[in-house]
Amino acid sequence: MRLSKLICLSTLLLILVACAKPVPSDKANYVGQWKGRAMSLLITQDGSVIYERIKSGVTTSINAPLRDFHGNDFDAGVGTFKTTFVVSKPPHEVNGKWKMTVDGVILTRVEDE
């Protein structure tokens, strides 16, 4: 029984990794750790998306592979389960800091220390 659970978990992990698409070169500015008011977003070069937002006392978390970009917006998810992140202002530099607006929240890229 334990071995079958381990095999199922390993298979699911491989499927999730296989679904991720690396960030295209023309969207390289999206890569990084972004933080804003009650929101955190991590986009890795290999196509992982980790998101957390607290809104009206409810925490929403997503840890999923990047699926596609549609203009400035992007999708993350697996199979029929996906979330679209609406980017009204794509990454841009303001006074030496990188900013973007996702789902109405202004985010600032956190630089490596």
DORO-84804 format. One record per residue: residue number from 0; residue in one letter; x, y, z of N, C-alpha, C, O, CB in turn. Coordinates in Angstrom, 1 decimal. Glycine has a CB too. Layout:
// DORO-84804
NUM,A,X,Y,Z,X,Y,Z,X,Y,Z,X,Y,Z,X,Y,Z
...
***
This chain:
// DORO-84804
0,M,0.8,-1.2,0.0,0.0,0.0,0.0,0.9,1.3,0.0,0.6,2.2,-0.7,-0.9,0.0,1.2
1,R,1.9,1.3,0.8,2.8,2.4,0.9,3.5,2.7,-0.4,3.7,3.8,-0.9,3.8,2.2,2.0
2,L,3.9,1.6,-1.1,4.7,1.7,-2.3,3.7,2.3,-3.4,4.2,3.1,-4.2,5.2,0.4,-2.8
3,S,2.5,1.9,-3.4,1.6,2.4,-4.4,1.3,3.9,-4.2,1.2,4.7,-5.2,0.2,1.7,-4.4
4,K,1.2,4.4,-3.0,1.1,5.8,-2.7,2.3,6.6,-3.2,2.2,7.7,-3.7,0.8,6.0,-1.2
5,L,3.5,6.0,-2.9,4.7,6.6,-3.3,4.8,6.7,-4.9,5.2,7.8,-5.4,5.9,5.9,-2.8
6,I,4.4,5.7,-5.5,4.4,5.7,-7.0,3.4,6.7,-7.5,3.7,7.5,-8.5,4.0,4.3,-7.6
7,C,2.2,6.8,-7.0,1.2,7.8,-7.4,1.7,9.2,-7.2,1.6,10.1,-8.0,-0.1,7.6,-6.6
8,L,2.3,9.5,-6.0,2.9,10.8,-5.7,4.0,11.2,-6.6,4.0,12.3,-7.1,3.3,10.9,-4.2
9,S,4.9,10.2,-6.9,6.0,10.5,-7.9,5.4,10.8,-9.3,6.0,11.7,-9.9,6.9,9.3,-7.9
10,T,4.4,10.0,-9.7,3.8,10.2,-11.0,3.2,11.6,-11.1,3.4,12.3,-12.1,2.8,9.1,-11.3
11,L,2.5,12.0,-10.1,1.9,13.3,-10.1,2.9,14.4,-10.1,2.7,15.4,-10.8,1.0,13.5,-8.8
12,L,4.0,14.3,-9.4,5.1,15.3,-9.4,5.7,15.4,-10.8,5.9,16.5,-11.2,6.1,14.9,-8.4
13,L,5.9,14.2,-11.4,6.5,14.3,-12.8,5.5,15.0,-13.8,6.0,15.7,-14.6,6.8,12.9,-13.3
14,I,4.2,14.7,-13.6,3.2,15.4,-14.5,3.2,16.9,-14.3,3.2,17.6,-15.2,1.8,14.8,-14.2
15,L,3.3,17.3,-13.0,3.3,18.7,-12.7,4.6,19.4,-13.3,4.5,20.5,-13.9,3.3,19.0,-11.2
16,V,5.7,18.8,-13.2,7.0,19.3,-13.7,6.9,19.4,-15.2,7.4,20.3,-15.8,8.2,18.5,-13.2
17,A,6.4,18.3,-15.8,6.3,18.3,-17.3,5.4,19.3,-17.9,5.6,19.7,-19.0,5.8,16.9,-17.7
18,C,4.4,19.8,-17.1,3.5,20.8,-17.6,4.0,22.2,-17.6,3.5,23.1,-18.4,2.2,20.8,-16.7
19,A,5.1,22.5,-16.8,5.6,23.8,-16.7,6.3,24.2,-18.0,7.0,23.4,-18.7,6.6,23.9,-15.6
20,K,6.1,25.4,-18.4,6.8,26.0,-19.6,7.7,27.1,-19.1,7.4,27.9,-18.4,5.7,26.6,-20.7
21,P,9.0,27.0,-19.6,9.9,28.1,-19.2,9.4,29.4,-19.7,8.7,29.5,-20.6,11.3,27.8,-19.8
22,V,9.8,30.4,-18.9,9.4,31.8,-19.3,10.1,32.2,-20.6,11.3,32.1,-20.7,9.8,32.8,-18.1
23,P,9.3,32.6,-21.6,9.9,33.0,-22.9,10.8,34.2,-22.7,10.7,35.0,-21.8,8.8,33.4,-23.9
24,S,11.8,34.3,-23.6,12.8,35.3,-23.4,12.2,36.7,-23.5,12.8,37.6,-22.8,13.9,35.2,-24.6
25,D,11.2,36.9,-24.2,10.6,38.3,-24.3,9.8,38.6,-23.0,9.3,39.7,-22.9,9.7,38.4,-25.5
26,K,9.6,37.7,-22.1,8.9,37.9,-20.8,9.9,37.7,-19.7,9.4,37.5,-18.5,7.7,36.9,-20.7
27,A,11.2,37.7,-19.9,12.2,37.5,-18.9,12.1,38.5,-17.7,12.4,38.1,-16.6,13.6,37.6,-19.5
28,N,11.5,39.7,-17.9,11.4,40.6,-16.8,10.3,40.2,-15.8,10.3,40.8,-14.7,11.0,42.0,-17.4
29,Y,9.5,39.2,-16.1,8.5,38.7,-15.2,9.2,37.8,-14.1,8.6,37.6,-13.0,7.4,37.9,-15.9
30,V,10.3,37.3,-14.4,11.0,36.3,-13.5,11.4,37.1,-12.2,12.1,38.1,-12.3,12.2,35.6,-14.2
31,G,11.1,36.5,-11.1,11.6,37.0,-9.8,10.5,36.9,-8.7,9.4,36.4,-8.9,12.0,38.5,-10.0
32,Q,10.9,37.4,-7.6,10.0,37.4,-6.4,9.4,38.8,-6.3,10.1,39.8,-6.3,10.8,37.1,-5.1
33,W,8.1,38.9,-6.4,7.3,40.1,-6.4,6.5,40.2,-5.1,5.9,39.2,-4.7,6.4,40.3,-7.7
34,K,6.5,41.4,-4.5,5.7,41.6,-3.3,4.9,42.9,-3.4,5.4,43.9,-3.9,6.6,41.6,-2.0
35,G,3.7,42.8,-2.8,2.9,44.0,-2.7,2.0,43.9,-1.5,2.1,43.0,-0.7,2.0,44.2,-4.0
36,R,1.0,44.8,-1.4,0.1,44.8,-0.3,-0.7,43.5,-0.2,-1.5,43.2,-1.1,-0.9,46.0,-0.3
37,A,-0.4,42.7,0.8,-1.1,41.4,1.0,-1.0,40.4,-0.1,-1.9,39.6,-0.3,-2.6,41.7,1.3
38,M,0.1,40.5,-0.9,0.3,39.7,-2.1,1.7,39.4,-2.3,2.6,40.2,-2.2,-0.4,40.3,-3.3
39,S,2.0,38.1,-2.7,3.4,37.7,-3.0,3.3,36.8,-4.2,2.4,36.0,-4.4,4.0,36.9,-1.8
40,L,4.2,37.0,-5.2,4.2,36.2,-6.4,5.7,35.9,-6.8,6.5,36.8,-6.9,3.5,37.0,-7.6
41,L,5.9,34.6,-7.0,7.2,34.2,-7.4,7.1,33.5,-8.8,6.3,32.6,-8.9,7.9,33.2,-6.4
42,I,7.8,33.9,-9.7,7.9,33.3,-11.1,9.3,32.9,-11.3,10.2,33.8,-11.3,7.3,34.3,-12.2
43,T,9.6,31.7,-11.6,10.9,31.2,-11.8,11.1,31.0,-13.3,10.2,30.9,-14.1,11.2,29.9,-11.1
44,Q,12.4,31.1,-13.7,12.7,30.9,-15.1,12.2,29.6,-15.7,11.9,29.6,-16.9,14.2,31.0,-15.3
45,D,12.2,28.6,-14.9,11.8,27.2,-15.4,10.3,27.1,-15.5,9.8,26.1,-16.0,12.4,26.2,-14.5
46,G,9.6,28.1,-15.1,8.1,28.1,-15.2,7.3,27.7,-14.0,6.2,27.3,-14.2,7.8,27.2,-16.3
47,S,7.8,27.9,-12.8,7.0,27.7,-11.6,6.4,29.0,-11.2,7.0,30.0,-11.3,7.9,27.1,-10.5
48,V,5.2,28.9,-10.7,4.5,30.1,-10.2,4.0,29.8,-8.8,3.3,28.8,-8.5,3.3,30.5,-11.1
49,I,4.4,30.6,-7.8,4.0,30.5,-6.4,3.3,31.8,-6.0,4.0,32.8,-6.1,5.1,30.1,-5.4
50,Y,2.1,31.8,-5.6,1.3,33.0,-5.4,0.6,32.8,-4.1,0.1,31.8,-3.7,0.3,33.2,-6.6
51,E,0.5,33.9,-3.4,-0.3,34.0,-2.1,-0.9,35.4,-2.0,-0.2,36.4,-2.2,0.5,33.6,-0.9
52,R,-2.2,35.4,-1.7,-2.9,36.7,-1.5,-3.9,36.6,-0.4,-4.6,35.6,-0.3,-3.6,37.2,-2.9
53,I,-3.9,37.7,0.4,-4.9,37.8,1.5,-5.9,38.9,1.1,-5.5,40.0,0.9,-4.3,38.0,2.9
54,K,-7.2,38.5,0.9,-8.2,39.5,0.5,-9.4,39.2,1.3,-9.9,38.1,1.3,-8.4,39.4,-1.0
55,S,-9.9,40.3,2.0,-11.1,40.1,2.8,-11.0,39.0,3.8,-12.0,38.3,4.0,-12.4,39.9,1.9
56,G,-9.8,38.8,4.4,-9.6,37.8,5.4,-9.5,36.4,4.9,-9.3,35.5,5.7,-10.8,37.8,6.3
57,V,-9.4,36.2,3.6,-9.3,34.9,3.0,-7.9,34.8,2.3,-7.6,35.7,1.5,-10.4,34.6,2.0
58,T,-7.2,33.7,2.5,-5.9,33.5,1.9,-6.1,32.6,0.7,-6.6,31.5,0.8,-4.9,33.0,2.9
59,T,-5.6,33.0,-0.4,-5.6,32.2,-1.6,-4.1,31.9,-2.0,-3.3,32.8,-2.1,-6.3,32.9,-2.8
60,S,-3.8,30.6,-2.2,-2.5,30.2,-2.5,-2.5,29.3,-3.8,-3.4,28.5,-3.9,-1.8,29.5,-1.3
61,I,-1.5,29.5,-4.6,-1.3,28.7,-5.8,0.1,28.4,-5.9,1.0,29.2,-5.8,-1.9,29.5,-7.1
62,N,0.4,27.1,-6.2,1.7,26.6,-6.5,1.6,25.7,-7.7,1.2,24.6,-7.5,2.4,25.9,-5.2
63,A,1.8,26.3,-8.9,1.5,25.5,-10.1,2.5,25.9,-11.2,3.2,26.9,-11.1,0.1,25.9,-10.5
64,P,2.5,25.1,-12.2,3.4,25.4,-13.4,2.8,26.5,-14.2,1.5,26.7,-14.4,3.6,24.2,-14.2
65,L,3.6,27.3,-14.8,3.2,28.3,-15.8,2.7,27.6,-17.1,3.4,26.7,-17.5,4.4,29.3,-16.1
66,R,1.6,28.1,-17.6,1.1,27.4,-18.8,1.3,28.3,-20.0,1.9,27.8,-21.0,-0.4,27.2,-18.6
67,D,0.9,29.5,-20.0,1.0,30.3,-21.2,0.9,31.8,-20.9,0.4,32.2,-19.8,-0.1,30.0,-22.2
68,F,1.4,32.6,-21.8,1.3,34.1,-21.7,0.3,34.4,-22.8,0.3,33.8,-23.9,2.6,34.8,-21.9
69,H,-0.6,35.4,-22.5,-1.6,35.9,-23.5,-1.4,37.4,-23.4,-2.0,38.1,-22.5,-3.1,35.5,-23.1
70,G,-0.6,38.0,-24.3,-0.2,39.4,-24.2,0.6,39.6,-22.9,1.6,38.9,-22.7,-1.5,40.3,-24.1
71,N,0.1,40.4,-22.0,0.8,40.6,-20.7,0.3,39.7,-19.6,1.1,39.4,-18.7,0.6,42.1,-20.2
72,D,-0.8,39.1,-19.8,-1.4,38.2,-18.8,-0.8,36.8,-18.9,-0.2,36.4,-20.0,-2.9,38.1,-19.0
73,F,-0.9,36.0,-17.9,-0.4,34.6,-17.9,-1.3,33.7,-17.1,-2.0,34.1,-16.2,1.1,34.6,-17.4
74,D,-1.2,32.4,-17.5,-2.0,31.3,-16.9,-1.0,30.4,-16.1,0.1,30.2,-16.6,-2.8,30.5,-17.9
75,A,-1.5,29.9,-15.0,-0.8,28.9,-14.2,-1.8,27.9,-13.8,-2.9,28.2,-13.5,-0.1,29.5,-13.0
76,G,-1.4,26.6,-13.8,-2.3,25.5,-13.4,-2.0,24.2,-14.1,-1.0,24.1,-14.9,-3.7,25.9,-13.7
77,V,-2.8,23.2,-13.8,-2.6,21.9,-14.3,-4.0,21.4,-14.9,-5.0,21.5,-14.3,-2.1,20.9,-13.2
78,G,-3.9,20.8,-16.1,-5.1,20.3,-16.7,-6.2,21.3,-16.9,-5.9,22.4,-17.4,-5.7,19.1,-15.8
79,T,-7.4,21.0,-16.4,-8.5,22.0,-16.6,-8.5,23.0,-15.5,-9.3,24.0,-15.5,-9.8,21.2,-16.6
80,F,-7.6,22.8,-14.5,-7.6,23.8,-13.4,-6.5,24.8,-13.7,-5.3,24.5,-13.7,-7.3,23.1,-12.0
81,K,-6.9,26.1,-13.9,-6.0,27.1,-14.2,-6.4,28.4,-13.7,-7.6,28.6,-13.4,-5.7,27.2,-15.8
82,T,-5.5,29.3,-13.4,-5.8,30.6,-13.0,-5.1,31.6,-13.9,-3.9,31.4,-14.3,-5.3,30.9,-11.5
83,T,-5.8,32.6,-14.3,-5.3,33.7,-15.2,-4.9,34.9,-14.3,-5.7,35.4,-13.5,-6.3,34.1,-16.3
84,F,-3.7,35.3,-14.4,-3.2,36.5,-13.7,-3.3,37.7,-14.7,-2.6,37.6,-15.8,-1.7,36.3,-13.2
85,V,-4.1,38.6,-14.4,-4.3,39.8,-15.2,-3.2,40.9,-14.9,-3.2,41.4,-13.8,-5.7,40.4,-15.1
86,V,-2.4,41.1,-15.9,-1.3,42.1,-15.7,-1.7,43.4,-16.4,-1.5,43.5,-17.6,0.1,41.5,-16.2
87,S,-2.1,44.4,-15.6,-2.5,45.6,-16.3,-1.3,46.5,-16.6,-1.4,47.4,-17.5,-3.5,46.4,-15.4
88,K,-0.2,46.3,-15.8,1.0,47.1,-16.1,2.1,46.0,-16.0,2.5,45.5,-14.9,1.3,48.3,-15.1
89,P,2.7,45.7,-17.2,3.8,44.7,-17.2,5.1,45.2,-16.5,5.1,46.4,-16.2,4.2,44.3,-18.6
90,P,6.0,44.4,-16.2,7.2,44.8,-15.5,7.9,46.1,-16.1,8.1,46.1,-17.4,8.2,43.7,-15.4
91,H,8.1,47.1,-15.3,8.8,48.3,-15.8,9.6,48.9,-14.6,9.3,48.6,-13.4,7.7,49.3,-16.3
92,E,10.6,49.7,-14.9,11.4,50.2,-13.9,11.0,51.6,-13.5,10.6,52.5,-14.4,12.9,50.3,-14.4
93,V,10.9,51.9,-12.2,10.5,53.2,-11.7,11.5,53.5,-10.6,11.6,52.8,-9.5,9.1,53.1,-11.1
94,N,12.3,54.6,-10.8,13.3,55.0,-9.8,14.2,53.8,-9.4,14.5,53.7,-8.2,12.7,55.6,-8.6
95,G,14.7,53.0,-10.3,15.6,51.9,-10.0,14.9,50.7,-9.4,15.6,49.7,-9.1,16.6,52.4,-9.0
96,K,13.6,50.7,-9.3,12.9,49.5,-8.7,12.0,49.0,-9.8,11.4,49.7,-10.6,12.1,49.9,-7.5
97,W,11.9,47.6,-9.9,11.0,47.0,-10.9,9.6,46.9,-10.3,9.5,46.4,-9.2,11.5,45.6,-11.4
98,K,8.6,47.3,-11.1,7.2,47.2,-10.6,6.4,46.5,-11.7,6.7,46.6,-12.9,6.6,48.7,-10.3
99,M,5.2,45.9,-11.3,4.2,45.5,-12.2,2.9,45.4,-11.4,2.9,45.3,-10.2,4.5,44.1,-12.9
100,T,1.8,45.5,-12.1,0.5,45.5,-11.5,-0.2,44.2,-12.0,-0.5,44.0,-13.2,-0.4,46.8,-11.9
101,V,-0.5,43.4,-11.0,-1.2,42.1,-11.2,-2.5,42.0,-10.4,-2.5,42.3,-9.2,-0.2,40.9,-10.8
102,D,-3.6,41.7,-11.1,-4.9,41.6,-10.5,-5.2,42.9,-9.6,-5.8,42.8,-8.6,-5.0,40.4,-9.6
103,G,-4.8,44.0,-10.1,-5.0,45.3,-9.5,-4.1,45.7,-8.3,-4.3,46.7,-7.7,-6.4,45.3,-8.9
104,V,-3.1,44.8,-8.1,-2.1,45.1,-7.0,-0.8,45.5,-7.6,-0.2,44.8,-8.4,-2.0,43.9,-6.0
105,I,-0.2,46.6,-7.1,1.1,47.0,-7.5,2.1,46.2,-6.8,2.2,46.2,-5.5,1.3,48.6,-7.3
106,L,3.0,45.5,-7.5,4.0,44.6,-6.9,5.4,45.2,-7.2,5.6,45.9,-8.3,3.9,43.2,-7.5
107,T,6.3,45.0,-6.3,7.7,45.4,-6.5,8.6,44.2,-6.5,8.4,43.3,-5.6,8.1,46.5,-5.4
108,R,9.5,44.1,-7.4,10.4,42.9,-7.4,11.4,43.0,-6.3,12.0,44.1,-6.1,11.1,42.8,-8.8
109,V,11.5,42.0,-5.5,12.5,41.9,-4.4,13.8,41.5,-5.0,13.9,40.4,-5.5,12.0,41.0,-3.3
110,E,14.8,42.3,-4.8,16.1,42.0,-5.3,16.8,41.0,-4.4,16.6,41.0,-3.2,17.0,43.2,-5.5
111,D,17.7,40.1,-4.9,18.4,39.2,-4.1,19.4,40.0,-3.2,19.9,41.0,-3.6,19.2,38.2,-5.0
112,E,19.5,39.6,-2.0,20.4,40.3,-1.1,21.7,39.6,-0.9,22.5,40.1,-0.2,19.7,40.4,0.3
***
